[in-house]
Amino acid sequence: MKPVSEHIPGYSYGTAQVAPSPVSMRELEELKISAGFTEEDERYLRLAGEMLADQTKWCKSIQLQLVLWVHPYMEAGKAATE
């Protein structure tokens, strides 16, 4: 399975800049059980990530357009994200 992305600008996952999760691995596993999240779900989620890996810039653009459509007052700050 290939990695979803080597680097996504603006995200620092896996670095010291990111605070540790307040949720323990045991709690995460319990939450997955409570939500009915299975190994099959995880497999399909990873497949979706692989399929969309080269579309992250497009997805971010669409997300920004939707945010600006719902919250038009944020348009003034849009230039700072580009």
N, C-alpha and C positions, 0 to 999 in steps of 0.2 A: 504494500500500500504506500503510495507516494504521499509526502507531506502536503498539507493543504496549501501552505504558503511559507516560504522561507522568511519573509519579512513583510509586515503590513505597516506602512507608515502611520505613526500616531499611537500604535499599540506596543506595550512593553511587556507582554506576557513572558513569564519565565525569567525576568530580571529582578534585581534587588529593589527596583522602583515600585514593584507591585507588592502590596501588603499581603501577608499570609491570610488564607481563608479562615473565617471564624467557624467554618463547618469542618468537622473532622471527616476522615475517609469513612469511618463507620457510620456517621450520620448521613453522609452522602449515599452510601449503599442502602441505608434504611429509607431515605427519601425516594430513591429509584424504585425500591420495592413498593412503597406506598403509592407511587404514581403509575405503577405498572410498566416501568421502563425496562425493556428486556435487552438481551444481547443482540437480538435481531434488530431492535430499534437503533442500537448503537452502530451496528454494521451499516444500516441504511443511511444513518446520519453521516458516517464517515464517507460513504460513497457519494452522497450529495456534496460533501465538502470537496471531494476530489473533482467532481464534475464542475463545480463553481469556482475552483481555485484561480483560474485565469480570468475570472469575471469580477474580482473584488472591487476594482476601480469603478466598473459599471454599477455594481450593487450599491456602493457608497454614494454614487451620483444620484441614483434613484431614491435612496433613503433621504438624502439631503433635499431633493425636490419635494418629496412628500412632507418632510418637516416644514419646509418653507410654505407649502400650500396650506398646511393646517395652521401654521403660526407665521403669517406673513410679516409680523413685526420683527422677525429674526433676520430678514433680508439684509439689514444693515451690517450684521456681523458675518455674513456669508463670505465676504472677501478675505477675512482672516483665516478661513479654513482651506483656501485654495492655494 
